[in-house]
Amino acid sequence: MKLVLRLPERKEVEVKGDRPLKEILLELGLNPETVVVIRGEELLTPDERVGEGETLEVLSAISGG
């Protein structure tokens, strides 16, 4: 699957396998609690399984007040 990372610059990464999103994020050195992952227009949770042929967008979660 292809991951498009925007943290803060755009970078594309190819990842193999059908597995939980959390496992993939940790493998890439990303904390699942500090990023938002989008598939199309759907927001994904770290427990969701993702697989081959998918394109996901990973954005840094920003909070403020």
PDB file of N, CA, C, O and CB in Angstrom:
ATOM      1  N   MET A   1       0.849  -1.172   0.000  1.00  0.00           N
ATOM      2  CA  MET A   1       0.000   0.000   0.000  1.00  0.00           C
ATOM      3  C   MET A   1       0.887   1.225   0.000  1.00  0.00           C
ATOM      4  O   MET A   1       2.058   1.152   0.371  1.00  0.00           O
ATOM      5  CB  MET A   1      -0.962   0.004   1.212  1.00  0.00           C
ATOM      6  N   LYS A   2       0.347   2.317  -0.403  1.00  0.00           N
ATOM      7  CA  LYS A   2       1.105   3.564  -0.440  1.00  0.00           C
ATOM      8  C   LYS A   2       0.622   4.466   0.686  1.00  0.00           C
ATOM      9  O   LYS A   2      -0.577   4.700   0.839  1.00  0.00           O
ATOM     10  CB  LYS A   2       0.959   4.273  -1.819  1.00  0.00           C
ATOM     11  N   LEU A   3       1.565   4.966   1.468  1.00  0.00           N
ATOM     12  CA  LEU A   3       1.259   5.948   2.499  1.00  0.00           C
ATOM     13  C   LEU A   3       1.813   7.285   2.058  1.00  0.00           C
ATOM     14  O   LEU A   3       2.971   7.378   1.650  1.00  0.00           O
ATOM     15  CB  LEU A   3       1.842   5.528   3.878  1.00  0.00           C
ATOM     16  N   VAL A   4       0.997   8.321   2.138  1.00  0.00           N
ATOM     17  CA  VAL A   4       1.446   9.675   1.847  1.00  0.00           C
ATOM     18  C   VAL A   4       1.586  10.378   3.189  1.00  0.00           C
ATOM     19  O   VAL A   4       0.597  10.641   3.873  1.00  0.00           O
ATOM     20  CB  VAL A   4       0.448  10.438   0.884  1.00  0.00           C
ATOM     21  N   LEU A   5       2.822  10.679   3.554  1.00  0.00           N
ATOM     22  CA  LEU A   5       3.096  11.324   4.835  1.00  0.00           C
ATOM     23  C   LEU A   5       3.218  12.825   4.638  1.00  0.00           C
ATOM     24  O   LEU A   5       3.886  13.281   3.710  1.00  0.00           O
ATOM     25  CB  LEU A   5       4.379  10.756   5.475  1.00  0.00           C
ATOM     26  N   ARG A   6       2.587  13.584   5.495  1.00  0.00           N
ATOM     27  CA  ARG A   6       2.711  15.048   5.467  1.00  0.00           C
ATOM     28  C   ARG A   6       3.095  15.502   6.868  1.00  0.00           C
ATOM     29  O   ARG A   6       2.268  16.027   7.612  1.00  0.00           O
ATOM     30  CB  ARG A   6       1.372  15.741   4.987  1.00  0.00           C
ATOM     31  N   LEU A   7       4.349  15.294   7.213  1.00  0.00           N
ATOM     32  CA  LEU A   7       4.812  15.511   8.586  1.00  0.00           C
ATOM     33  C   LEU A   7       6.152  16.218   8.639  1.00  0.00           C
ATOM     34  O   LEU A   7       7.103  15.500   8.949  1.00  0.00           O
ATOM     35  CB  LEU A   7       4.910  14.193   9.316  1.00  0.00           C
ATOM     36  N   PRO A   8       6.388  17.438   8.404  1.00  0.00           N
ATOM     37  CA  PRO A   8       5.518  18.427   7.764  1.00  0.00           C
ATOM     38  C   PRO A   8       5.640  18.423   6.244  1.00  0.00           C
ATOM     39  O   PRO A   8       4.763  18.966   5.572  1.00  0.00           O
ATOM     40  CB  PRO A   8       5.836  19.807   8.292  1.00  0.00           C
ATOM     41  N   GLU A   9       6.692  17.835   5.673  1.00  0.00           N
ATOM     42  CA  GLU A   9       6.814  17.806   4.215  1.00  0.00           C
ATOM     43  C   GLU A   9       6.179  16.532   3.660  1.00  0.00           C
ATOM     44  O   GLU A   9       6.038  15.537   4.370  1.00  0.00           O
ATOM     45  CB  GLU A   9       8.300  17.900   3.789  1.00  0.00           C
ATOM     46  N   ARG A  10       5.802  16.576   2.391  1.00  0.00           N
ATOM     47  CA  ARG A  10       5.154  15.431   1.749  1.00  0.00           C
ATOM     48  C   ARG A  10       6.195  14.380   1.385  1.00  0.00           C
ATOM     49  O   ARG A  10       7.237  14.695   0.809  1.00  0.00           O
ATOM     50  CB  ARG A  10       4.372  15.876   0.489  1.00  0.00           C
ATOM     51  N   LYS A  11       5.902  13.129   1.729  1.00  0.00           N
ATOM     52  CA  LYS A  11       6.781  12.010   1.413  1.00  0.00           C
ATOM     53  C   LYS A  11       5.911  10.778   1.193  1.00  0.00           C
ATOM     54  O   LYS A  11       4.979  10.536   1.960  1.00  0.00           O
ATOM     55  CB  LYS A  11       7.835  11.768   2.550  1.00  0.00           C
ATOM     56  N   GLU A  12       6.209   9.988   0.143  1.00  0.00           N
ATOM     57  CA  GLU A  12       5.459   8.765  -0.116  1.00  0.00           C
ATOM     58  C   GLU A  12       6.285   7.564   0.299  1.00  0.00           C
ATOM     59  O   GLU A  12       7.487   7.503   0.043  1.00  0.00           O
ATOM     60  CB  GLU A  12       5.065   8.663  -1.601  1.00  0.00           C
ATOM     61  N   VAL A  13       5.624   6.601   0.950  1.00  0.00           N
ATOM     62  CA  VAL A  13       6.283   5.402   1.451  1.00  0.00           C
ATOM     63  C   VAL A  13       5.456   4.191   1.031  1.00  0.00           C
ATOM     64  O   VAL A  13       4.231   4.207   1.157  1.00  0.00           O
ATOM     65  CB  VAL A  13       6.457   5.456   3.007  1.00  0.00           C
ATOM     66  N   GLU A  14       6.107   3.143   0.534  1.00  0.00           N
ATOM     67  CA  GLU A  14       5.427   1.888   0.207  1.00  0.00           C
ATOM     68  C   GLU A  14       5.551   0.945   1.398  1.00  0.00           C
ATOM     69  O   GLU A  14       6.639   0.761   1.944  1.00  0.00           O
ATOM     70  CB  GLU A  14       6.025   1.237  -1.086  1.00  0.00           C
ATOM     71  N   VAL A  15       4.427   0.348   1.798  1.00  0.00           N
ATOM     72  CA  VAL A  15       4.402  -0.584   2.920  1.00  0.00           C
ATOM     73  C   VAL A  15       3.698  -1.855   2.456  1.00  0.00           C
ATOM     74  O   VAL A  15       2.667  -1.781   1.788  1.00  0.00           O
ATOM     75  CB  VAL A  15       3.686   0.040   4.171  1.00  0.00           C
ATOM     76  N   LYS A  16       4.240  -3.007   2.800  1.00  0.00           N
ATOM     77  CA  LYS A  16       3.647  -4.279   2.387  1.00  0.00           C
ATOM     78  C   LYS A  16       2.865  -4.913   3.526  1.00  0.00           C
ATOM     79  O   LYS A  16       3.149  -4.692   4.703  1.00  0.00           O
ATOM     80  CB  LYS A  16       4.729  -5.241   1.896  1.00  0.00           C
ATOM     81  N   GLY A  17       1.864  -5.714   3.137  1.00  0.00           N
ATOM     82  CA  GLY A  17       1.135  -6.512   4.113  1.00  0.00           C
ATOM     83  C   GLY A  17      -0.238  -5.989   4.451  1.00  0.00           C
ATOM     84  O   GLY A  17      -0.551  -4.815   4.257  1.00  0.00           O
ATOM     85  N   ASP A  18      -1.052  -6.897   4.964  1.00  0.00           N
ATOM     86  CA  ASP A  18      -2.395  -6.597   5.438  1.00  0.00           C
ATOM     87  C   ASP A  18      -2.329  -6.706   6.959  1.00  0.00           C
ATOM     88  O   ASP A  18      -2.244  -7.806   7.504  1.00  0.00           O
ATOM     89  CB  ASP A  18      -3.489  -7.577   4.812  1.00  0.00           C
ATOM     90  N   ARG A  19      -2.366  -5.567   7.636  1.00  0.00           N
ATOM     91  CA  ARG A  19      -2.189  -5.580   9.090  1.00  0.00           C
ATOM     92  C   ARG A  19      -2.808  -4.348   9.729  1.00  0.00           C
ATOM     93  O   ARG A  19      -3.252  -3.439   9.028  1.00  0.00           O
ATOM     94  CB  ARG A  19      -0.706  -5.663   9.447  1.00  0.00           C
ATOM     95  N   PRO A  20      -2.838  -4.313  11.068  1.00  0.00           N
ATOM     96  CA  PRO A  20      -3.414  -3.156  11.750  1.00  0.00           C
ATOM     97  C   PRO A  20      -2.608  -1.884  11.466  1.00  0.00           C
ATOM     98  O   PRO A  20      -1.380  -1.907  11.382  1.00  0.00           O
ATOM     99  CB  PRO A  20      -3.480  -3.412  13.263  1.00  0.00           C
ATOM    100  N   LEU A  21      -3.321  -0.803  11.325  1.00  0.00           N
ATOM    101  CA  LEU A  21      -2.703   0.490  11.048  1.00  0.00           C
ATOM    102  C   LEU A  21      -1.685   0.865  12.128  1.00  0.00           C
ATOM    103  O   LEU A  21      -0.622   1.402  11.818  1.00  0.00           O
ATOM    104  CB  LEU A  21      -3.776   1.575  10.940  1.00  0.00           C
ATOM    105  N   LYS A  22      -2.004   0.587  13.380  1.00  0.00           N
ATOM    106  CA  LYS A  22      -1.106   0.924  14.494  1.00  0.00           C
ATOM    107  C   LYS A  22       0.267   0.282  14.301  1.00  0.00           C
ATOM    108  O   LYS A  22       1.290   0.920  14.551  1.00  0.00           O
ATOM    109  CB  LYS A  22      -1.718   0.469  15.838  1.00  0.00           C
ATOM    110  N   GLU A  23       0.295  -0.971  13.860  1.00  0.00           N
ATOM    111  CA  GLU A  23       1.555  -1.689  13.639  1.00  0.00           C
ATOM    112  C   GLU A  23       2.400  -1.003  12.565  1.00  0.00           C
ATOM    113  O   GLU A  23       3.617  -0.886  12.702  1.00  0.00           O
ATOM    114  CB  GLU A  23       1.277  -3.148  13.237  1.00  0.00           C
ATOM    115  N   ILE A  24       1.748  -0.555  11.508  1.00  0.00           N
ATOM    116  CA  ILE A  24       2.455   0.125  10.413  1.00  0.00           C
ATOM    117  C   ILE A  24       3.026   1.457  10.893  1.00  0.00           C
ATOM    118  O   ILE A  24       4.176   1.786  10.601  1.00  0.00           O
ATOM    119  CB  ILE A  24       1.507   0.353   9.210  1.00  0.00           C
ATOM    120  N   LEU A  25       2.224   2.216  11.624  1.00  0.00           N
ATOM    121  CA  LEU A  25       2.681   3.515  12.122  1.00  0.00           C
ATOM    122  C   LEU A  25       3.885   3.357  13.047  1.00  0.00           C
ATOM    123  O   LEU A  25       4.854   4.110  12.944  1.00  0.00           O
ATOM    124  CB  LEU A  25       1.543   4.236  12.858  1.00  0.00           C
ATOM    125  N   LEU A  26       3.824   2.385  13.946  1.00  0.00           N
ATOM    126  CA  LEU A  26       4.942   2.156  14.866  1.00  0.00           C
ATOM    127  C   LEU A  26       6.195   1.734  14.107  1.00  0.00           C
ATOM    128  O   LEU A  26       7.301   2.146  14.458  1.00  0.00           O
ATOM    129  CB  LEU A  26       4.572   1.089  15.906  1.00  0.00           C
ATOM    130  N   GLU A  27       6.028   0.913  13.067  1.00  0.00           N
ATOM    131  CA  GLU A  27       7.161   0.486  12.242  1.00  0.00           C
ATOM    132  C   GLU A  27       7.842   1.682  11.583  1.00  0.00           C
ATOM    133  O   GLU A  27       9.058   1.682  11.389  1.00  0.00           O
ATOM    134  CB  GLU A  27       6.697  -0.512  11.170  1.00  0.00           C
ATOM    135  N   LEU A  28       7.057   2.698  11.242  1.00  0.00           N
ATOM    136  CA  LEU A  28       7.588   3.900  10.602  1.00  0.00           C
ATOM    137  C   LEU A  28       8.087   4.929  11.622  1.00  0.00           C
ATOM    138  O   LEU A  28       8.544   6.008  11.246  1.00  0.00           O
ATOM    139  CB  LEU A  28       6.523   4.529   9.719  1.00  0.00           C
ATOM    140  N   GLY A  29       7.997   4.593  12.904  1.00  0.00           N
ATOM    141  CA  GLY A  29       8.466   5.505  13.942  1.00  0.00           C
ATOM    142  C   GLY A  29       7.470   6.602  14.270  1.00  0.00           C
ATOM    143  O   GLY A  29       7.846   7.645  14.805  1.00  0.00           O
ATOM    144  N   LEU A  30       6.195   6.374  13.952  1.00  0.00           N
ATOM    145  CA  LEU A  30       5.154   7.368  14.217  1.00  0.00           C
ATOM    146  C   LEU A  30       4.304   6.929  15.401  1.00  0.00           C
ATOM    147  O   LEU A  30       3.955   5.754  15.518  1.00  0.00           O
ATOM    148  CB  LEU A  30       4.270   7.583  12.968  1.00  0.00           C
ATOM    149  N   ASN A  31       3.973   7.863  16.270  1.00  0.00           N
ATOM    150  CA  ASN A  31       3.109   7.588  17.408  1.00  0.00           C
ATOM    151  C   ASN A  31       1.659   7.669  16.929  1.00  0.00           C
ATOM    152  O   ASN A  31       1.228   8.729  16.474  1.00  0.00           O
ATOM    153  CB  ASN A  31       3.379   8.590  18.586  1.00  0.00           C
ATOM    154  N   PRO A  32       0.894   6.572  17.021  1.00  0.00           N
ATOM    155  CA  PRO A  32      -0.496   6.579  16.558  1.00  0.00           C
ATOM    156  C   PRO A  32      -1.375   7.630  17.240  1.00  0.00           C
ATOM    157  O   PRO A  32      -2.434   7.982  16.720  1.00  0.00           O
ATOM    158  CB  PRO A  32      -1.096   5.224  16.774  1.00  0.00           C
ATOM    159  N   GLU A  33      -0.946   8.129  18.393  1.00  0.00           N
ATOM    160  CA  GLU A  33      -1.727   9.132  19.114  1.00  0.00           C
ATOM    161  C   GLU A  33      -1.456  10.552  18.638  1.00  0.00           C
ATOM    162  O   GLU A  33      -2.149  11.482  19.050  1.00  0.00           O
ATOM    163  CB  GLU A  33      -1.441   9.037  20.586  1.00  0.00           C
ATOM    164  N   THR A  34      -0.451  10.733  17.770  1.00  0.00           N
ATOM    165  CA  THR A  34      -0.101  12.086  17.328  1.00  0.00           C
ATOM    166  C   THR A  34      -0.327  12.310  15.838  1.00  0.00           C
ATOM    167  O   THR A  34       0.032  13.359  15.303  1.00  0.00           O
ATOM    168  CB  THR A  34       1.337  12.372  17.658  1.00  0.00           C
ATOM    169  N   VAL A  35      -0.929  11.314  15.159  1.00  0.00           N
ATOM    170  CA  VAL A  35      -1.212  11.460  13.731  1.00  0.00           C
ATOM    171  C   VAL A  35      -2.667  11.113  13.446  1.00  0.00           C
ATOM    172  O   VAL A  35      -3.327  10.440  14.237  1.00  0.00           O
ATOM    173  CB  VAL A  35      -0.272  10.568  12.893  1.00  0.00           C
ATOM    174  N   VAL A  36      -3.151  11.582  12.308  1.00  0.00           N
ATOM    175  CA  VAL A  36      -4.480  11.272  11.803  1.00  0.00           C
ATOM    176  C   VAL A  36      -4.272  10.582  10.466  1.00  0.00           C
ATOM    177  O   VAL A  36      -3.493  11.050   9.635  1.00  0.00           O
ATOM    178  CB  VAL A  36      -5.385  12.566  11.668  1.00  0.00           C
ATOM    179  N   VAL A  37      -4.973   9.459  10.254  1.00  0.00           N
ATOM    180  CA  VAL A  37      -4.828   8.717   9.004  1.00  0.00           C
ATOM    181  C   VAL A  37      -6.162   8.721   8.273  1.00  0.00           C
ATOM    182  O   VAL A  37      -7.208   8.419   8.847  1.00  0.00           O
ATOM    183  CB  VAL A  37      -4.343   7.260   9.267  1.00  0.00           C
ATOM    184  N   ILE A  38      -6.101   9.075   6.974  1.00  0.00           N
ATOM    185  CA  ILE A  38      -7.298   9.213   6.156  1.00  0.00           C
ATOM    186  C   ILE A  38      -7.205   8.290   4.950  1.00  0.00           C
ATOM    187  O   ILE A  38      -6.166   8.217   4.294  1.00  0.00           O
ATOM    188  CB  ILE A  38      -7.491  10.677   5.707  1.00  0.00           C
ATOM    189  N   ARG A  39      -8.308   7.579   4.658  1.00  0.00           N
ATOM    190  CA  ARG A  39      -8.438   6.757   3.457  1.00  0.00           C
ATOM    191  C   ARG A  39      -9.624   7.332   2.685  1.00  0.00           C
ATOM    192  O   ARG A  39     -10.776   7.179   3.093  1.00  0.00           O
ATOM    193  CB  ARG A  39      -8.643   5.206   3.804  1.00  0.00           C
ATOM    194  N   GLY A  40      -9.331   7.997   1.564  1.00  0.00           N
ATOM    195  CA  GLY A  40     -10.399   8.693   0.836  1.00  0.00           C
ATOM    196  C   GLY A  40     -10.905   9.837   1.688  1.00  0.00           C
ATOM    197  O   GLY A  40     -10.183  10.799   1.948  1.00  0.00           O
ATOM    198  N   GLU A  41     -12.167   9.726   2.129  1.00  0.00           N
ATOM    199  CA  GLU A  41     -12.742  10.732   3.022  1.00  0.00           C
ATOM    200  C   GLU A  41     -13.013  10.154   4.405  1.00  0.00           C
ATOM    201  O   GLU A  41     -13.688  10.779   5.223  1.00  0.00           O
ATOM    202  CB  GLU A  41     -14.033  11.295   2.429  1.00  0.00           C
ATOM    203  N   GLU A  42     -12.483   8.954   4.664  1.00  0.00           N
ATOM    204  CA  GLU A  42     -12.738   8.242   5.916  1.00  0.00           C
ATOM    205  C   GLU A  42     -11.556   8.367   6.878  1.00  0.00           C
ATOM    206  O   GLU A  42     -10.409   8.123   6.503  1.00  0.00           O
ATOM    207  CB  GLU A  42     -13.031   6.764   5.635  1.00  0.00           C
ATOM    208  N   LEU A  43     -11.849   8.747   8.106  1.00  0.00           N
ATOM    209  CA  LEU A  43     -10.847   8.822   9.161  1.00  0.00           C
ATOM    210  C   LEU A  43     -10.686   7.423   9.754  1.00  0.00           C
ATOM    211  O   LEU A  43     -11.676   6.799  10.136  1.00  0.00           O
ATOM    212  CB  LEU A  43     -11.251   9.867  10.264  1.00  0.00           C
ATOM    213  N   LEU A  44      -9.454   6.926   9.833  1.00  0.00           N
ATOM    214  CA  LEU A  44      -9.201   5.571  10.325  1.00  0.00           C
ATOM    215  C   LEU A  44      -8.742   5.577  11.778  1.00  0.00           C
ATOM    216  O   LEU A  44      -8.119   6.532  12.242  1.00  0.00           O
ATOM    217  CB  LEU A  44      -8.157   4.880   9.456  1.00  0.00           C
ATOM    218  N   THR A  45      -9.060   4.494  12.491  1.00  0.00           N
ATOM    219  CA  THR A  45      -8.571   4.313  13.855  1.00  0.00           C
ATOM    220  C   THR A  45      -7.336   3.418  13.811  1.00  0.00           C
ATOM    221  O   THR A  45      -7.170   2.662  12.854  1.00  0.00           O
ATOM    222  CB  THR A  45      -9.678   3.701  14.777  1.00  0.00           C
ATOM    223  N   PRO A  46      -6.470   3.481  14.816  1.00  0.00           N
ATOM    224  CA  PRO A  46      -5.254   2.661  14.822  1.00  0.00           C
ATOM    225  C   PRO A  46      -5.519   1.157  14.769  1.00  0.00           C
ATOM    226  O   PRO A  46      -4.649   0.399  14.340  1.00  0.00           O
ATOM    227  CB  PRO A  46      -4.450   2.972  16.047  1.00  0.00           C
ATOM    228  N   ASP A  47      -6.704   0.708  15.198  1.00  0.00           N
ATOM    229  CA  ASP A  47      -7.013  -0.721  15.220  1.00  0.00           C
ATOM    230  C   ASP A  47      -7.495  -1.268  13.877  1.00  0.00           C
ATOM    231  O   ASP A  47      -7.567  -2.484  13.701  1.00  0.00           O
ATOM    232  CB  ASP A  47      -8.055  -0.989  16.261  1.00  0.00           C
ATOM    233  N   GLU A  48      -7.820  -0.400  12.939  1.00  0.00           N
ATOM    234  CA  GLU A  48      -8.325  -0.868  11.643  1.00  0.00           C
ATOM    235  C   GLU A  48      -7.230  -1.548  10.837  1.00  0.00           C
ATOM    236  O   GLU A  48      -6.069  -1.140  10.870  1.00  0.00           O
ATOM    237  CB  GLU A  48      -8.910   0.297  10.845  1.00  0.00           C
ATOM    238  N   ARG A  49      -7.622  -2.598  10.108  1.00  0.00           N
ATOM    239  CA  ARG A  49      -6.684  -3.305   9.238  1.00  0.00           C
ATOM    240  C   ARG A  49      -6.672  -2.614   7.882  1.00  0.00           C
ATOM    241  O   ARG A  49      -7.714  -2.241   7.343  1.00  0.00           O
ATOM    242  CB  ARG A  49      -7.067  -4.816   9.095  1.00  0.00           C
ATOM    243  N   VAL A  50      -5.491  -2.457   7.354  1.00  0.00           N
ATOM    244  CA  VAL A  50      -5.330  -1.871   6.022  1.00  0.00           C
ATOM    245  C   VAL A  50      -4.463  -2.822   5.211  1.00  0.00           C
ATOM    246  O   VAL A  50      -3.666  -3.578   5.767  1.00  0.00           O
ATOM    247  CB  VAL A  50      -4.691  -0.427   6.090  1.00  0.00           C
ATOM    248  N   GLY A  51      -4.626  -2.778   3.888  1.00  0.00           N
ATOM    249  CA  GLY A  51      -3.913  -3.753   3.079  1.00  0.00           C
ATOM    250  C   GLY A  51      -3.449  -3.240   1.744  1.00  0.00           C
ATOM    251  O   GLY A  51      -3.524  -2.050   1.440  1.00  0.00           O
ATOM    252  N   GLU A  52      -2.961  -4.187   0.950  1.00  0.00           N
ATOM    253  CA  GLU A  52      -2.401  -3.899  -0.361  1.00  0.00           C
ATOM    254  C   GLU A  52      -3.406  -3.148  -1.232  1.00  0.00           C
ATOM    255  O   GLU A  52      -4.613  -3.375  -1.149  1.00  0.00           O
ATOM    256  CB  GLU A  52      -1.966  -5.193  -1.050  1.00  0.00           C
ATOM    257  N   GLY A  53      -2.890  -2.261  -2.056  1.00  0.00           N
ATOM    258  CA  GLY A  53      -3.715  -1.523  -3.002  1.00  0.00           C
ATOM    259  C   GLY A  53      -4.373  -0.279  -2.438  1.00  0.00           C
ATOM    260  O   GLY A  53      -5.056   0.439  -3.167  1.00  0.00           O
ATOM    261  N   GLU A  54      -4.182  -0.011  -1.164  1.00  0.00           N
ATOM    262  CA  GLU A  54      -4.797   1.166  -0.556  1.00  0.00           C
ATOM    263  C   GLU A  54      -3.820   2.334  -0.539  1.00  0.00           C
ATOM    264  O   GLU A  54      -2.605   2.149  -0.467  1.00  0.00           O
ATOM    265  CB  GLU A  54      -5.273   0.851   0.868  1.00  0.00           C
ATOM    266  N   THR A  55      -4.374   3.533  -0.606  1.00  0.00           N
ATOM    267  CA  THR A  55      -3.576   4.744  -0.450  1.00  0.00           C
ATOM    268  C   THR A  55      -4.100   5.474   0.775  1.00  0.00           C
ATOM    269  O   THR A  55      -5.278   5.825   0.845  1.00  0.00           O
ATOM    270  CB  THR A  55      -3.638   5.655  -1.733  1.00  0.00           C
ATOM    271  N   LEU A  56      -3.224   5.696   1.733  1.00  0.00           N
ATOM    272  CA  LEU A  56      -3.588   6.366   2.974  1.00  0.00           C
ATOM    273  C   LEU A  56      -2.805   7.658   3.100  1.00  0.00           C
ATOM    274  O   LEU A  56      -1.663   7.754   2.650  1.00  0.00           O
ATOM    275  CB  LEU A  56      -3.333   5.455   4.191  1.00  0.00           C
ATOM    276  N   GLU A  57      -3.426   8.642   3.713  1.00  0.00           N
ATOM    277  CA  GLU A  57      -2.752   9.913   3.961  1.00  0.00           C
ATOM    278  C   GLU A  57      -2.557  10.064   5.466  1.00  0.00           C
ATOM    279  O   GLU A  57      -3.505   9.926   6.239  1.00  0.00           O
ATOM    280  CB  GLU A  57      -3.567  11.116   3.372  1.00  0.00           C
ATOM    281  N   VAL A  58      -1.328  10.346   5.875  1.00  0.00           N
ATOM    282  CA  VAL A  58      -0.992  10.493   7.292  1.00  0.00           C
ATOM    283  C   VAL A  58      -0.667  11.959   7.561  1.00  0.00           C
ATOM    284  O   VAL A  58       0.247  12.525   6.961  1.00  0.00           O
ATOM    285  CB  VAL A  58       0.210   9.567   7.692  1.00  0.00           C
ATOM    286  N   LEU A  59      -1.428  12.565   8.472  1.00  0.00           N
ATOM    287  CA  LEU A  59      -1.241  13.971   8.821  1.00  0.00           C
ATOM    288  C   LEU A  59      -0.915  14.098  10.300  1.00  0.00           C
ATOM    289  O   LEU A  59      -1.387  13.310  11.120  1.00  0.00           O
ATOM    290  CB  LEU A  59      -2.498  14.795   8.473  1.00  0.00           C
ATOM    291  N   SER A  60      -0.120  15.076  10.629  1.00  0.00           N
ATOM    292  CA  SER A  60       0.188  15.359  12.021  1.00  0.00           C
ATOM    293  C   SER A  60      -1.037  15.991  12.675  1.00  0.00           C
ATOM    294  O   SER A  60      -1.613  16.938  12.141  1.00  0.00           O
ATOM    295  CB  SER A  60       1.430  16.289  12.144  1.00  0.00           C
ATOM    296  N   ALA A  61      -1.432  15.463  13.836  1.00  0.00           N
ATOM    297  CA  ALA A  61      -2.566  16.020  14.570  1.00  0.00           C
ATOM    298  C   ALA A  61      -2.096  17.272  15.298  1.00  0.00           C
ATOM    299  O   ALA A  61      -1.076  17.256  15.987  1.00  0.00           O
ATOM    300  CB  ALA A  61      -3.165  14.977  15.574  1.00  0.00           C
ATOM    301  N   ILE A  62      -2.844  18.349  15.140  1.00  0.00           N
ATOM    302  CA  ILE A  62      -2.482  19.623  15.759  1.00  0.00           C
ATOM    303  C   ILE A  62      -3.618  20.035  16.683  1.00  0.00           C
ATOM    304  O   ILE A  62      -4.787  20.003  16.298  1.00  0.00           O
ATOM    305  CB  ILE A  62      -2.199  20.727  14.682  1.00  0.00           C
ATOM    306  N   SER A  63      -3.269  20.418  17.889  1.00  0.00           N
ATOM    307  CA  SER A  63      -4.293  20.900  18.811  1.00  0.00           C
ATOM    308  C   SER A  63      -3.895  22.279  19.307  1.00  0.00           C
ATOM    309  O   SER A  63      -2.722  22.651  19.299  1.00  0.00           O
ATOM    310  CB  SER A  63      -4.487  19.918  20.002  1.00  0.00           C
ATOM    311  N   GLY A  64      -4.861  22.996  19.721  1.00  0.00           N
ATOM    312  CA  GLY A  64      -4.590  24.335  20.217  1.00  0.00           C
ATOM    313  C   GLY A  64      -5.769  24.827  21.026  1.00  0.00           C
ATOM    314  O   GLY A  64      -6.770  24.129  21.190  1.00  0.00           O
ATOM    315  N   GLY A  65      -5.637  26.001  21.512  1.00  0.00           N
ATOM    316  CA  GLY A  65      -6.751  26.463  22.302  1.00  0.00           C
ATOM    317  C   GLY A  65      -6.776  27.932  22.471  1.00  0.00           C
ATOM    318  O   GLY A  65      -7.674  28.462  23.125  1.00  0.00           O
TER     319      GLY A  65
END
